[in-house]
Amino acid sequence: MIICADPRAQYELHRAEIDAAIRSVLDGGRYIHGDSCLKFEKEFSAYIGVGHGVGVNNGTDAIRIALEGLGVGEGDEVITVSHTAVATVAAIEQTGATPVFVDIEPDYFTMDPRLLEKAITGKTKAIVPVHIYGQGADIEAIMKLAKKHDLFVVEDCAQAHGATLNGRRVGSFGDAACFSFYPTKNLGALGDGGMVVTSNAELAKKMRLIREYGWEERFISKLAGENSRLDELQAAVLLVKLRYLDQDNASRNKIAEHYQNDLRDLDIAFPKIRKNATHVHHLFVIETTKRDLLQKHLRENGIQAPVHYPMPIHLQPAYRGRVHSAGPLTVTEQKVRTILSLPLYPGLPEADLKATVEAVKSFFATSLVSEPR
Ligand SMILES: *Cc1c(COP(=O)(O)O)cnc(C)c1O
């Protein structure tokens, strides 16, 4: 089976260093919030280009804690997109706030800033744009509107570690930005992990309290907090992998380039890249009207090609009829029928890449012949 993402392959690429890092935590005897955690918070936030990093247990917690830190909660509305991982919406609801959906841009799959203004009400407190598939949303337009209406922006960067827009890394634009280190992400741990980064020192301090029982000093809760710490072992692993993030992203982009060159003449739409942007291809998402048939053909050839995601959040059983949108979500609902993710990860064997290309080609060769016009 050729799989779509393989965190094991990335572990193999850096095995000796990762093993040594884990060993050193084990020998050090400090298993929560030790040196690795502190160092990783510093190094990762510096990599993004902001002053503070607050490690948490996962990407969902990162979004929730960022919103809570900004005072978002019961009675507030938070504008986001329905074309995302469910985590984005779950985190907003966990704060007590109400998610409100706007549609996406057809070329980039990200929040359409032209629809934002109409979605803003007297209750709107924050906007959570999602930088999806490895590319930024139109964050500068979103920031402009947020400033005009005095709203917070929390960037969901779970799929875009290292991506840039106009020379700045995504995650450095908003009031806060949230990362997941789930194993298959561009920067992935060997388990769960997450971080909020921000240039606001006061917000960082508050989020540090929230993530650990509201403690300012040990055993004394200054506010009612919770437990969402970044694990020390994961932080040690992440410190190693952060050194290779740019290199890993370059390998992703190289595979993407291969697909684009080799599949150029087929009836497929490729990911479009914004002007002055760098894409980091968390996923390689193509579009075709023959999606279901192509997916079936690939499966029969031993190739896993999932859909990210098969159902918009507002149509899922848990949210249907309950979470509201600011207008029709036409593009969101259309896109789920045509998108397909081809295998892409650092360390994808050359032979698997070739086999995937050949399988896609053979599908279109036969489907052209057999399909009545
Ligand atoms: C993975 C992901 C998250 C959540 O991350 P977890 O670490 O799994 O909680 C949030 N948003 C998006 C867009 C994601 O892809």
The ligand as an SDF file (V2000), in Angstrom:
LIG
                    3D

 15 15  0  0  0  0  0  0  0  0999 V2000
   -4.5530   19.1990   12.6380 C   0  0  0  0  0  0  0  0  0  0  0  0
   -5.3590   20.4300   12.6340 C   0  0  0  0  0  0  0  0  0  0  0  0
   -5.8130   21.0230   13.8250 C   0  0  0  0  0  0  0  0  0  0  0  0
   -5.7650   20.3920   15.1790 C   0  0  0  0  0  0  0  0  0  0  0  0
   -4.6400   19.8380   15.6160 O   0  0  0  0  0  0  0  0  0  0  0  0
   -4.6310   18.6840   16.7320 P   0  0  0  0  0  0  0  0  0  0  0  0
   -3.2080   18.7420   17.1800 O   0  0  0  0  0  0  0  0  0  0  0  0
   -4.9820   17.4130   16.0530 O   0  0  0  0  0  0  0  0  0  0  0  0
   -5.5770   19.0460   17.8190 O   0  0  0  0  0  0  0  0  0  0  0  0
   -6.4670   22.2550   13.7400 C   0  0  0  0  0  0  0  0  0  0  0  0
   -6.6900   22.8400   12.5580 N   0  0  0  0  0  0  0  0  0  0  0  0
   -6.3020   22.2900   11.3890 C   0  0  0  0  0  0  0  0  0  0  0  0
   -6.5720   23.0140   10.1070 C   0  0  0  0  0  0  0  0  0  0  0  0
   -5.6320   21.0600   11.3860 C   0  0  0  0  0  0  0  0  0  0  0  0
   -5.2550   20.5140   10.2210 O   0  0  0  0  0  0  0  0  0  0  0  0
  1  2  1  0
  2  3  1  0
  2 14  2  0
  3  4  1  0
  3 10  2  0
  4  5  1  0
  5  6  1  0
  6  7  2  0
  6  8  1  0
  6  9  1  0
 10 11  1  0
 11 12  2  0
 12 13  1  0
 12 14  1  0
 14 15  1  0
M  END
$$$$
